[in-house]
Amino acid sequence: MVRSHKLLLAACAALAVFSTSALADDPVVAKVGTLEIHQSELNLAMANLDPQFAQMPEAQKKVAALSGAIDVKLLAGEAKSEGLENDPAFKERMAFIKDRELHNAFFKKYVVDTTTDAEVKARYDKEIAALPKEKEVHARHILVKTEAEAKAIIKELDAGKDFATLAKEHSTDPSKSDGGDLGYFTKGRMVPEFEKAAFALKPGTYTETPVKTQFGYHIIKVEDVRDAPPPAYDDVKDQVRQLVMRDKYLALLEKAKTTEKVDILDPELKKGYDAINQPKQQAAPAPAPDAAAAPKP
């Protein structure tokens, strides 16, 4: 699956060149001798600018792209005058580029242009329905340096003192300003000792003894326990779209392989090719976004 996803991303990236089609009104923006540079060529040059130009103002990017296009025309003219376009190596490269661009055109026509919002939403709903339920807790904590301090705070809690107020007064954790509130978190987001204690508590209860971690001593209170909500559609729709397009892309490849036999003559290359082209397993659920979760205490 990793390979297929990389293939899809590569195909998408290649469309940066392909997708800038010739304009119906395609004015000449510059001339190099008898050669003309049209707006469509400038658009292509801009689409292929090095990433280092990404943060530049639009006007500067256009100038950089035009400069590059002029350089290309200048040396391309020299190359033609020397007959390099008839060089066998050049012809081989151009044949490869042609095949690659035809691949990209086919990909755009039958994958990119056919993938609808309705398909993406349906795939999202399917993946969400298949996700296993996962518990998450909403907890607060008070972090202090010594066990004696923690035990003294627990006594104050036992006497009826407010947890959030005590957190603001005593905690050394940045969450103290929010009354020790860590928000909701699932298993795997906190250090093991803290996590074990938090998930063992019932809503409204706190640890009766200090919990020691590498950060110090904690008193933990659980406010709520619930099933973790799935990632919101708007947060993952781009990732889900990639899944839909990946499956369409793989289906196109598999169909093509039924009509065109792939025969690899080199044994080592065949072994490597077969290893990365095993029958594809069912797609994994759409990953949740790296949403900011409660910091480790």
Disulfide bonds with the S-S distance in Angstrom:
none
